[in-house]
Amino acid sequence: MNKIQEKISEKIKRKINDDYFKDKTSKVNDNDFSKVLKYAKKILELAENVPLIGKYVETIHWMVLLVIDYKKGVYRDIPYNSIAAIVFALLYFLSPIDIIPDYIPIIGYLDDIAVLELCLKFVNSDLENYIQFKRNQSENAQSS
């Protein structure tokens, strides 16, 4: 990592921290859920095409599916704070204008990654529970 990237990374760590994330998550509302549903396909396409996001593509996919199933009432076994955190992280990732604008090559996605990682810190076990739920659903459908 060069010195510019290190400075930017330090700036991100100071700005995007637990308090920032919890504050933003607490402001998630029904309109935000609707945005994730409306732009689900775009979020998934963006995840597949953004540099540096590679290892998060599958995670983002599961996060989008979880929000969809939550809104449909298919899966509600998740604390509201966790689903709100996922909604915030997905919308942050979708937005090109954030702490570091996405149009800046490579560096523009460092803050998006920081938000995704912070989100996973808070919701990883809830996301894993959802993934297991979907796998069990799939297995049950195949054995029927």
Secondary structure as UniProt FT lines:
FT   HELIX           3..15
FT   HELIX           18..26
FT   HELIX           30..38
FT   HELIX           40..49
FT   TURN            51..52
FT   HELIX           54..56
FT   HELIX           57..72
FT   HELIX           80..94
FT   TURN            102..103
FT   TURN            105..106
FT   HELIX           107..109
FT   HELIX           110..143
//
